[in-house]
Amino acid sequence: MRALLYERFGGPVSVADVPEPELPEGGALVRVAASGLCRSDRHAWAGHDDTVHLPHVPGHEFAGTVAAVGAGVSRWRVGDRVTAPFVNGCGRCEWCRSGRAQVCSDQTQPGFTHWGSHAELVAVRAADLNLVAVPDDVGDDAAASLGCRFATAFRAVTARARLQPGEWLAVYGAGGVGLSAITIARALGARPIAVDPSPAARELAARLGAEHTVDAGADAPAEIAALTGGGAHVSIDAVGSAETATASVLSLRRLGRHVQIGLLAGDAMPVLPLDRAIAWELDLLGSHGMAAADYPAMLALVASGAVRPQDLLAAPVGLAAAAALLPATPPAGVTVLHPDLP
């Protein structure tokens, strides 16, 4: 099959002919119709994830059709339209049995623990647990964007932060995750603020529902405090840097909730203002994707038209264009790969 491939961290990315993935017992092979290009793909390419082994095919946000099912699969048939969370649970542990596969201790992640979806086929373990049916009125491109950025934002906003109508939400980073969080917050009746150094990203965030936009920098927390009368009820770092994580915490009001979504690697680890967290009784929360069991509520919100993940999509590209895009920081718009395009 054709796929994106790199053979050393930080090295060239090419379109190559590679062996098709093996069909896992209890799993499935999915023929990829669309695959989202994510900042996490760049983290893997740069060597920031020790689960990645070379040579490697990246990609973890995808939608397509079931091409084959392994022994023991009962819920899925060849030809079914599906997507999956980027975290695939094992299906056996206490976390999977309780519907929280996103923290499975034996999880696999396409594009990290094994070859991913920037290819014609991708393998999904424990298909009955991890695959999700794509509704007929949701296109392949939009469905692919749900698997990481949109699902991660949805769970961060609803389950981790428990954002309420009327509450202020400060979102650091108006990329795929941040913009998704803004659209979801707006649909829930909250009041999102976008923080980003790019005027174009801030403009896009405003069009997608941000009530205010703030230029990133040292003054951002103070500006948010002024706009909100004391700070945001919830803040999200959707970038993943020492500066944005710290600023996100400092943007909160008393009893506020910070959610860390952006990945922090190596020297990017922040020294958080824990004195503030103690004195103001702040909640510091992590968020790591969303289990397939939690997809129905998100899909219902999409089906209602209250949120439109397709509005976040940039122009689709083929594998050859994606090979050049992957090493660069992805733009604010979501880039979607189509393996059947040149």
Disulfide bonds with the S-S distance in Angstrom:
none
